[in-house]
């Protein structure tokens, strides 16, 4: 059987771009996302275009019991996962700490940290048994520095950065690679989700400069995954040319 990649948050943005790129490289795919109609559409397209096999999982990574169930009940031949791309993540709101919405905080913590952990615990146990595998965690420039009003989102991505290092240590004896990919400004649904559907406000985030696009990050992930067995890309920080750090962007 061809190699298998499991991608969370696979229905849009970086996850969808990874699905296309890995399918092009001949991987069979497990696509995990919340929106069933988009999973169906993407899977149908990939199967038709690349003649690969796709397993669809409609689930929310924050639902621990369901995530355990849907992964553990995969057919045995689909559990031989070579690559896990922990892409599911989000930001909610952009408020100072004293005005933050605690429901937003919970959603970010549940998705960006706990959801990543729920999926990783199951898949890493299979990789340990197989003595092989590669886990790619999608972080952010927000996991390297903190910017104004980013407080809890930045905290969650700093946690992802710490987990990259911790997983690499814990999984080293088993020959499993761990890579952290940290994008700057990427124009996807990210800002629309952050601003809860306000497309006008989301669009302004990218006014006056060329942001990264999902394909840029998918190509970086593929570069890391496609290195020889003796090479691991520990950490990659990817920024638009116009962005110097988490908050400084040159706009025309």
Beta strands, then each sheet from edge to edge (+ up, - down):
strand 1: 4-8
strand 2: 28-33
strand 3: 54-58
strand 4: 83-86
strand 5: 134-138
strand 6: 177-183
strand 7: 235-238
sheet 1: 3+ 2+ 1+ 4+ 5+ 6+ 7+
end
